Every structure is written in C-alpha cells, then in structure tokens.
Amino acid sequence: MRESVRLLATLLLASLGGFSQASDYFSSITGLEQLLHTEHTLLSDLSLRLAQTRIGLQHLEKELAAIEVEHALAARGPENYLTNPINVYRLIKRLHTDWTQLESRAQQISSQIHFNITQYYGLNFPSQVDVEGSASALVRLQSTYKLDVAQVAAGILNGIKYGTDMSWQDCFVLGQQLFEMEDYNNTKVWLRESMERLRRHRPHHNTAPEPSLVNSMETVAKSLFQMGDFDTAYELSQRVLELDPSRMRNWQPGDKAVKLANGEVQVQHPDDYRLTKEFDQYEKVCRGEVIPSPAQQRPLRCRYTYGRHAYRLLAPLKLEEHSLDPFVVTYHDMLSPHKIAELRQMAVPRMKRSKVNQEKGKSTMSEFRVSKNAWLDYNRHPTMGRMLRDLNDATGLDMTYCEQLQVANYGVGGHYEPHWDFFSDRRHYPAEEGNRIATAIFYLSDVEQGGATAFPFLNFAVRPQLGNILFWYNLHRSLDMDFRTKHAGCPVLKGSKWIGNVWIHEATQTFVRPCDVYRDNEVSLGYDIIK
C-alpha cells in the first residue's frame, strides 16, 4: 500500500511541475532561449500579482489613513471625542463591521501574492547538470582567454562591457558550485571576488549593520575556512566581528580541508591533456598570441578561382589561402543569409547534445565537446543539394560518399577541443566508402568574440564569417592520415556559433586527387604524439 502511495505521489509531483530537465540547455543558444521564455513567463505572472496586490494595498492604506485621522482627533481630548454620538457610533461600527471587512481584504491580498512555480505546465527548467555546465563554461572562458575574474564579474569581456555586473550572491554561488565540483583554485578566486563585492556594500560605521549582509559575509568566510583558505577566511571574519562583535567563530575545518591538509586528496587538476604544451599552444592560437611566421604567409594569396565547372568562368569563387601544405582555404560568400535561415530553421527541432567517438565505436557526451547538433539529409531541401554542388564546383571532389549535413550550434562557452576529423580506427567507417578525405565547414553565423576554428600545429585560427566555407584535406594523397590537421573549435566568448559540417570520404576520389609514385606522409609523422 505504501509503495502505491509513494508511486502516486511521485507521478503527481511530476505532473504538477511539468518541468523539462532532459535537455542540456547550457550547451546551445536554442536551449537557452527556452529558459529565457520560462523566466519571462514567471516574471510576467509575478509582476501581475504584485500589481494587483499593490492596488489592494493602496485602498487598504486609504482606509487606515482615515481611521488614523479619527485617532488623531481623539488624542487631543478623548472625553470630548467620545461625547460626540456620531464618533461613538462610528467607533462601534468600525470595530464590529469595518475591521472584519479589513481582515477579509487583507487575507484576499495575501492570497493574491501566493506564487508557486509548480503550477506552471510545459515550461523548461534547468537541472543540476546545467548549473555545473554553465559554471564550467565561465571557468573555461576565464582560462582560455586569460580573463580577469573582477572584469568578468563586472560584465566586461576582453575589455568590452556587455551587461550588468554580477552581484556578490552570483559570485558566491558560483564559488560554492566550483567548490562542490572540487575545482578549488577557481573556488578561491570567485569567493574572494564575492568578498570584495561584499566589502563595497558594507554599512557605514554610524549605521547598524544589516543582519542579512553580516550573515552572508560569515557564510563566505566559513566556506573559505572549510576549504582550507585560512588567511582569506580570517580576514573576512575580522570584518564580520567589526560589524557585529557579538558573533563568535566556532568553526571546524571541513572534511575536504582536513584531507587536503593531510595530503589524502590532491587538489583537482584538469586531465593530463590540458596540462600539455600542445593544449597550451591551442589556447594561445585561440587568443591570437600565435600567428603564422612571415615565411609561412609569403606564398599565400587571396584570389579568384574557377573551380572545376565552366559556369564558374562567369561566377568565379573568392578563395583565401591559409595553408598550402596541408591545404586549408576559405571560400567566401558561398551561402546567402536567406538560405542559412532555412537551414537553421530545419535544424532547430532536431537539435540534440553533441557526442564524440570513444573506444569501441561508441559515441558519448563529453566536456571535450559542448554544443548541440542535428543531422539533415541532402534530399530534404534544394538548398542542401546546391551546397554539395557548390562544393563539387570548388574542389572537384565527388560527393557520392559524404556524410549527412551536421548543423551544430555552440552557445556561450561552447567549444570542441583539439581533434582530428579522420578516423584512426578502420572499424569506424565503411570499407567501401573509406576514410574522411576532406572537411568543409559552412559558417552559418558570425560570432562577436571567440568561436574560431584553430589549427594549433599550423599556428592560425579562422574566425567564423557568415556564408563562408572553410575547407581542408584530412588525408595525404597517399591516403595516410595527415596529423598536422588537428583542429579545434575555440570557446565562444560572446555570441552564438552556427556551422554546417560536411565530411567527404575517399571512395571515388581516385582521379580527382590521385596519389603520387611515393607516399607523401613523412612530413606529418610525429604530430600524432602529444607533447
């Protein structure tokens, strides 16, 4: 019987909430728009309730003001006031009738302000995964672009002020979240920033401190103490005692602090790859600190090309060379904004969290890649067929064996760490189609800051530009893997990055890109070793 009641209660709670927590909202702008709609609905409803309550309170205040006038008259001479039969009648009438009505109206006002988010059906709410994902995104941006924490908290990204400041509560909750995620180094800087913001709002010495403010300062200090950051905790706790000397510290180090002090637990570091010189090089390329040398840039050109079709004699393609070996180029102005809008419209309903290939051919979600994507068949819309035709015109490659178009969206902090597009394991692709010989990225949006496609081994990054195609070969002419083509999607700092990926396979390309007499893969050997 109890199990039946428990099951019924669970189903009831689920139906009341109507919350959707299945999606990773933080990983894509399309998901975040749903959350913005949820908050707009809550804001509108609560604002309406407050407006209705405010009107009722104003009427109630008028009634009370009239009664206060009567009491002011009575205070001048109670005997004189009470010898007036009209005043006596009104006093008795108020206590017998009016105050009962005032009580009813006060209760009605109280019921109007009743607000419970479980009454909302079909709205989307973030889960704990989203909280952790958005916290990780801020830290990722902070690390990749070397952002100052105080600047980020002030709403400034790379010197540009975009929005309102984070409150001390925002910084404190972020610090607490990072503490729970065992990211201790970033916990300290965000809790300290929270402390700094609390200091700025400290009451003047000639005014009584607000208990809620002192409580918050004490909470931050206690968190720092339990984490083992005793110096900062002591400094803040001294401020607390200055404001309220009656408070006494009676804290004990938390379990994590004790283990850290005893050396039982190591402070969590990113995985080994993120500590390598290769990953450091990738972040430098994203920041623009590393660029190709003059010797690398000297043979590169921006030029018109006529592709492989006679039609292009009348409508040549605009080609920008980034590297000649390996061959990496951009074709400019290949898709119109109208066609791009159609593609995005088709993709949005099918967007799911992006996955990466793991061992044994399985695909899983990973912090390695944070975005959402949708797979679209080329027969779905004429625009998609024309995309393949344009690729064929530009490159001459046969499009018989290419994967479905993958439309991906990277939200704020969205990224794809360094990887190769070719498959290193033959079991991951059909033998009759061969490996991925080439990649074409259709840029379906501009990005205000960040989001570049970085090639760490080639020392350059290509910024997304609406309508352009970034193209490169993943394989040598000998069809050996070209390890120099390792690339990454830099984190999106400000904006939304939309791309369309086309992966072209090696089958049927024999006469388009024939091999040489000798293998030509020696130049890329050694780039597969992580340093």
N, C-alpha and C positions, 0 to 999 in steps of 0.2 A: 504494500500500500504506500509506504513511504517513498519507494522508488518511483511509483507512478506520480505521486505529488511533486517530487523533485523534477521529473521529466516535464510535467505540465508547467511548472514554474519557469523552467529553462526556455521552453517554447514561447511562453507568454512574454518573457523579457526580450527575447529575440524579435517578436512581432511588434512589441511596443517601440523598441528602439528604431527598427528599420535601418540600422546603421550599416553602411557598406565599408568593410575594412579589408576586403580581399585584395585590393589593388595596392601597388606601391606608388602612392600618389606623389611622393617626393621625386621620383625618377624621371618625370616628364611634365612639361607645361600643361599638356592635355589633362593630366590628373589634378594638377594644382588649380586649374580653372574650376573643377568640380568643387574643390574645397572652398574657393572664393565664393561660389554660389551658395554653399551651405552657410558660410558666415554672414553673407548678405541677407539670407532668409532670417537667421537668428537675430541679426541687428535690427531689421525692419520690424519684426514682431515685438521685440522687447522695447524698441523705441515707441511703437504704437501704444503698448501697455503703459509705459511711463507717461506718455502724453495724456491718455485717458485718466490716469491717476492724478496727474498734475491738475487737471481741470477740477476733479473732485476735491482735491486738497484746497484749491483756491476758494471754492464755495464753502468748504468747511471752515477755512480761516476767516471768511467774512462773518459767518455765524458766531464764531468765538470772539471776534473783534467787537461785535455788538454786545455780547454778554460782558466783555471786559469794560465797556463803557458804563454799563449798569453798575458794576462793582466799583468803578472809579467814583461814581456819584455817591454810592453807599459809603465809601471810605471817608467822605467829607463829614458825614453825620449819620451813622446807622439808624438812630432813633427817628430822625427827620425823614430818612428814606423809607423806613418801614411803616410810618404812619400814613403814607400815601397808599390808598387802597388799590390803585392801579399797579403800583410797584409790587405790592403783596401778591396780587393775582398773577402777575407775570412771573414772579419768582416761583410760586407754586406750580404754575403751568409749565415752566421750563423744566423743573425737576421731575414732574410727573409725566410729561409728554415729550418735550423737546430733546432732553438728554437721551431718552430711549431711541428717538429717531437719529440723533447724532451717533449713538453707538452702532445702529444698523448701517448708517452710511460709512462709518469708519471700517466696519467689517467688510462692507462691499468694496471699499478701496483696497483693503488688504487682499481680498480675493482677486482683484484685477491685476495685482502685481505678481500673482503666482506664475512662476516660469519654470518649466521643466522640459529639458531637451528631449526626453524620451517620448514626447508626444509627436515628434516630427517623423513622418514616414518617408522613406525613399531618399533621405539625404545621406551624403557621404561624409564620414568622419575618419580622421587619420588614426592609425594604430601605433603601437609602440615601435614597430619597425620603421614607420615614417618619422617618428621623433628622432630615433637613432640615425636614420639615413640623412635627415636634414642637418643634424649636428655634425655628422661625418663630412658632409658637403662643405660646411663652413670651415672646418679644420683643413680639409683638402685644399680649398682655395687659399687659405691662410698660408699653407706650406708651399704650394706650387708657385704662387705669385709673390711670396715673401711679404704678405700684408701685415701691417702693424695692427695689433689687436685693438688698441684705442681708436684707430682710424676706422676699422670695421664696425666697432660698436657705435661710432658716430655716423654711420651710414655712408662712409667715404670709401670708395673702391678705386685704387690706383689714382688717387688724387681728385676724383670726381665725386661730388656729393649727389647721391641719388634719392635718398629718402630721409625719414625721420631717424633720430637716434634710437639705439636700443636702451631700454630702461635698465636700472640696476637689477630688477627682477629677471629681465631677459638674460642678462649676463650670468646671474646667479644660477638660474635654472639650467642654462647651457653648461656651466661648470659642474653642477651636480650630475647632469646627464653624462658628461665625459668621465666623471669620477666612477659612475656605475659601469661605464664601458671600459674602465681600467686604463684610460688614456690620461695618466697622471700629469705628464708635462703640460698638456694643454689645459687640464683642470686648473692648475695653479694660475696660469695667466688669465683665465677667464674669471676665476673667483677674485683675483686681485683687481681686475678691472671693475668687477661688481663692487668691491670695497671702495675703490676710488670714487665711483659714482655715488655710493652711499655717503661718503665724506662731503661731497659737494652739496648734499641735501641736509647736512647736519643742522639742527636748530641752533639759533643764536644762544649765547650763554645766558642772556637775560630772559629767555623764554623756557617754559617747561618742555622737555623732550617728548616727542610723540612716542608712546609705548610701542606702537607697531614698528616704527623705524628702529628703535633700540632692539626690539626682538629680532628683526631681520639682520641687523649687524651682528648680534650674538650668534645667530644661526650660521652666518657665513664664517665667523671666527671658529665656531665649533667644528664645522666641516673641514676647515684648514687644519685644525689641531688633530682631528681624527685621521687625516690623510698623512700626518707627519710633518707638515709645513709649520713648525712650531714658531719660527720667527715672525711670519706674517700673521699667524693666529694671535700671538702675544700683542703685536702692535695694534691690531683691531680691537682686541679685548680691552686694552687700555683705554681706547676711545669709548667703548661701552661703559666702562667704570667712570670715566669723566662725566658722562651724561647721566648716569644713574649709579651712584656709589653703593646703593643697597644691594646691587646684584653681586653674587659671589660665583666665582668659577669653581665648578666641581666636575671637571671633565676627565674622562679616561680615554686613552688612545684607542681608536677603533681597531678592529681585527686586522684590517689591511695595513694600518700603520705599524702595528706590532710585528706583523710578518715581514714588512719591508725593513724595519729596524733590525730584525734578527737575520735578515738575508734569506728568509724562507721563500720569498716571492720576488722575482725580478720585475722592475718597472717595465710595463708592456711597451715593446717597440714594434714598429711596423715589420712586416715579414722581411726576410733577408733580401729579396729583390729590391725593395725600396731603400735599402741601405747601400746599394751598389753604385759604382761610378756611372754605369750605364743609365740608371734611373735618374741620377743627378744631372747627367747630360740631357736627358729628356726634359726635365723641368727647366733647365737653362734655355733650351730651344723654345719651349713654351713662353718663357719670359722675354725672349728676344735678345738674350745676353750672348748667344752664339749665332753667328751668321756665316754663310759660305765665304771662303777666302777669295781675294781678287783672282787668283789662278782658277778657282772653280767657276767664278762668274764670267770670266773673259769670253769663253766660247758661246755663252748663252744668248739667245735672241728672242725678241717678240716679233712675230712675222705673220703674214697671211699664208695659209696652206690650202691646197685644192683637194686634199684627201684622195679618195680612190674613185670618185664619181665625176663624170663630165659636167653634171649640173653645178658642181662647186666652182667651175670656171666663172660662173655668173654670180655665185654667192659663196665666196671663199670664207674659210674659217679663220678666226683670230686665235693664234697659238702663242702661248707663253711658255718658254722652256725653263724648267727648274733644275734639271739634271739630264745629261746626255747618256751617262752610264752609271747607274741604271737609268732608263728612260722614264722621266717624270715630267709631265706637261699639264698645262691648263688650257682648255678650250673655252673661250669667253662667249657669253651671251648665247647659250645653246637652248635655253628654255625661257619662255615668256612668263611673266607673273600670273597670267590667266591660266596657263597650263599647270603651273606649280600649285595654284589654288585648287585646281581639280584633283591633283594627286593627293594633296593633303586631306582634302575632304573625303576621298575614298579610303584613306588610311586610318583616320581617327577612330572610327568604330571598331577597328580590328587591332588596335594597339595593345600590346602585352609587354611585360617586362623582358628586356633583352637577356639572352643567355650566352654563355661561352662554351666552347667544346672542351670537355675534360677527357680523361683517360677512358678507354673502352668505348669511345664514340658517344658518350652521354653528354647532353647539354644541361647546364645548371646555371642558376642565377648566382652572381658573384659581385663583390665590391670592385672587382677588376674592371667591370663594365657597368655603368649606371645610366640606363636610358630605357626607352620603350620602342618597340618596332612592330611593323606589320608587313606581311608578305603578300604581294599582289601579282597576279598572273598577267602576262603581257597582252593577253587577248581580252582583258577586261575593259579596256578603253583605247580608242585610237591614239591618244596621246602617248601611251606606253609603247605602242608599236612604232611610232615615229621616233621615240627615244632610241630604240635599237637600230633603226635605220640610220639615224644621225651618227651613232657610234660606229656603225659599219662604214659610213662615208668617211669618217675622220680617221679611223685606224686601219681599215681594210680587214679587220678580223671578222671571221664568220660567227654569227650569233646563234647558230643552231643549238649549241650546248652552252647555255648560260643559265644561271640560277634565277629564280623569280626575283622581281624587284623588291628589295628590302627598304622600306621607308622607316627611318628612325628619327626620334626626337629626343634631344638631350636638354633637360631642364637646367636650372641653376646648379652649378657644381657637377653636372653630368659629364662623364668622361669615359675613355676607353684606353686603358694602359697599353704600353708598347707591346705589339704582337705582329705576327706575320699573317697574311691572308691565305697563303698556300697551306696545304695540309702536309704535315711532315709524316703522317701515317697513311699509307695507301688504303687502309681499310675505311677511311673516312670519305672516300669519293668513289663513284662507279668507275670501274676499269675502262669501260667503253667511252667515257667522257673525259677521263684524265684529270689532272690537277688544275687548279686555278692559274691560268697563264697570265691573266691581267685583271686589274680592278679599275672600275670607273665610279667615281663619287659625284653624283649630281647634287649641287648645293641648292637646297630649296628655301633658303633664308639667308639673310645677313645676320651677323652676330656682333653686338655692340662691343663686347670685350671678351677675350678668351675664345675657346672653341676651335682653335686652329688645328689642322692636321700636321703633326710634327713627324719629321724623319730624323731621329737622333744621330744616326750614322752618317747622314748627308748634311747635317748642320743647317737645316732650314725648316720652316713651317709655312704652310699655306693657309691664309685666312679665308673663311667661308665668304663667298660672294654670290648673291642671288643669281641663278641662271647659269652659273659656270659648271664645267665638268673637270674634275681632277682625275688624270689617267696615268697609270704606270704598269709596267710589266713586273710580275712576281717571280717569273722564271727566266733563266738564261735561255739563249737559243737552243742550247743542248737539252733543255727542259729540266736541268738541275735547278734546285731552289736557290734564289738569289737572296742571301741572308742580309744584304745591305738594305733591303726594302722594309725592314722593321719600322713600323709607324705607330702613331697613337693619336687619339682624339684628346686634345688638351681640355682641362676642365672649363666649362662655360662660366665665366665670371659674371657677366651681365648680358641678359638676352635669352633667346631660345634658338637652338641649333636644329635645323631640319635638313636631313640628307636622304638621298636615294642611292643605294648601293647596287651595282651590277657586277657580278663576278663571272668572268668568261673563262671557259675551260679549254684545254689544249687540243682536244679532238677536232679534226677538220681544219687545223691551222697550219698544216704541213707546208703548203705552198705560199701562204701569206707571210709566214715568218720561218723560213727554212733554217735548219741547223747548219753549222759550219763543218768543215772537214775534221776539226779538232774540237774537243769540249772546251767551253769558254767559262767554266765556273770557278777557276782557280782564284780569280780576283775577289770573290766573296767568301772564300774559305776563312774561317777564324771568326767571322762575325756572328756565328751561332753560339759562341762561347761567352757567357755572361761574365763581365769583369767588374 
